Amino acid sequence: GFGELRSAYVRASIAKAERRHEEAIELYKRLVSMDRRFVAELVPELMTCYCELGRMAQFDAYVEGLVRKDPSLRKELAYAAIVGDLAESRALSSCIEDFIMNNAVLADLVNAEDLRAAAPEARDRTVKRVVKALRQLALSSARYRCTNCGYSTLRLIWHCPSCKLWETVRPIQTFQFQALVS
């Protein structure tokens, strides 16, 4: 259950802090398989561990394997990469570009057809500009919501301060475009 998720998350964080990166990687991978809603929290931690070990190619292979197994994960991985500023991963960059090109609002904003035909440098500049704006939007909007009372917060908490229930706060993992007009 959710208590097991919280426990594994704490163990992974401790392993990472103690520089036991191999152990942390295995725990974070297990967490991803337990609950994909936490991908945005877990992928940056995983990538840091792989980077510390000098194994970015293995991280990219892991991400590509996730996408092969479940193509619908591309959206969550793109969100994780945008919010976590993880564009140095080739596999995550591919998820970001796919997200921008296939999101109706963003595809219209960037004129996806022209962007596909653009030179690589121009495409990279446009994608980076959109990613920067999306990151600002995500970080200024509520990213977590209590499934019981609707309490919203910018950071992950395990205990809802509003309804006092444990393990009811979940990631939203969508860009709150309405935040642009409020």
N, C-alpha and C positions, 0 to 999 in steps of 0.2 A: 504494500500500500504506500500511501504518501509518507508515512513515518519512515519507511525503509528508504525512500528517495531522499528525504532530508538527512538521514543518517549517512548514506553513501556520499552525499554531497559534502558533508562535513569531513568525512574521512578523506575524500579526494582533495579537498582544500588543505587539509593538514599535510598530506603526502606532498602536495605541490610546494607548500611553504617550507617543508623540510628537504626540498630538492630531491625527493624520491619520485622522479618524473615518470619512470616506467609504471610504477604502481598507480600514480595519479591518472595516467593515460587510460589504463584498464578500467579504473573506477569511473572516469568521465564517459568512456565508451559505453559502459554498462548503464549509466544514467541516461544517455541518449536513447538507448534501446528501451529503457523503462518508460520514459515519458517525453515524447518529441516536443511537447509544449515548452520544455526548458532548453531547447537547442540554443536560443540566443544567449543564455547564461553559460552554457557548457562549451560551446565551440571556441570562444576566445580563450578559455582556460586550457582546452585541449591543444589549441594551436601554440600557446605559450610553452607548454610542456614539450611539444615536438620541436619547437624552435630552440629551446634550451639544449636539446639533445642533437641539434643540427640535422634534423630529419624532416624538413619541410616536404620533400618529395613523398614521404610516407603519409604525412598529413593529407596532402592533396589526393593520394590514392585512397585514403580512408573516406574522404568527402565524396570522391567519385563513386566509391562502392556504395555509400549511403544513397546517392542519387540513382544509381543503377537499380538498387533493391526497391526504392520507393521514389519515383520521379516527383511526386507531389512535395517532397521535402525541399526541393529547390527554393521554394518561396521562403520557408523558415530559415534556410541556410543563407539566403540573400539578406534577409532581415538581420540575422546574427552578424553577418559580415559588414553591413552598413552601420549598424549601431556600434559594433565593436571596432570599427575602422580597421578591417582585416583584408584590405585590398591586395596585400602582398602575396596572398595565396592565389595561385592560378585557378584552382578549382572553385574557390569562392568567388573570384572575379567573374568567372563564367556564369555562376548563379545570379550575381548582381545584374550582369548585362541581360540575361534571360528574363529576369524579373522586370527590368525597365522596359524591354521590348514587348513583353506580353501583358503588362498592366495597362488596361484601357486608358486611364487618365495619363499615366506617364508616357505611353507610346504616342499619344496625341501631342503632349507637350514637347517632346523631343523630335517629333516627326520621324517615327521609327523607320519608315521606308528610306528616307534620305540618310538617316544615321547608318543603316545597314550598308549603304552604298558609299559612305564616306571613307576617306583614308584612315588608316589605323590611328594616327596621331589625333586627328579631329574627333574620331569616335571616343578615344580615351579621354580627351579634354571634356567632352560633353558628359560622358558617364561620370567622371570625377565631380563635375559641377552638380549633377543631379544627386549623387551620393552625399555630397556635403550638405545639400539642402535637406535631404531625407534624414540624415543623421541629426541635424539641428531640430527638425520637426519631431523625431522620435524621442530625443532627449528632453524636449520641453513638454511632452505630453505624458499622461499617465501611461505606464507600461504594465501595470499589474492591477487586477481587480478581484475583490472578494466575491466568490461565487454565491455566498449567502446573503450579504447585505449590499453589495455593490460599491463598497469603499474602494477608492482608487489611490494609487501611490506611484511614485517614480521609481522606487527601488523594491527589490524582493524582500518580503518579510514572511515569516512563517506563522505569526500570530496576528490576527486582525484586531487592530486597536478599537474598531468600532463595535463589532458584534462579539468580540472576545473569543471567537472560535479559532482553533488551531488548524493549520493546513488547508485553508479555504481560499487563500490568495493565489491566483494563477496569472501567468503572463498573458498579455493581450496579443502581442506579436502582430499588430497591424499598424500601419501608419495612420494616425488620427488627422486626416486632412481637414476636418472641421476646425482644428486648432489654428489653421491659417487664417480663418475669418473671424475668430473670436477675440 
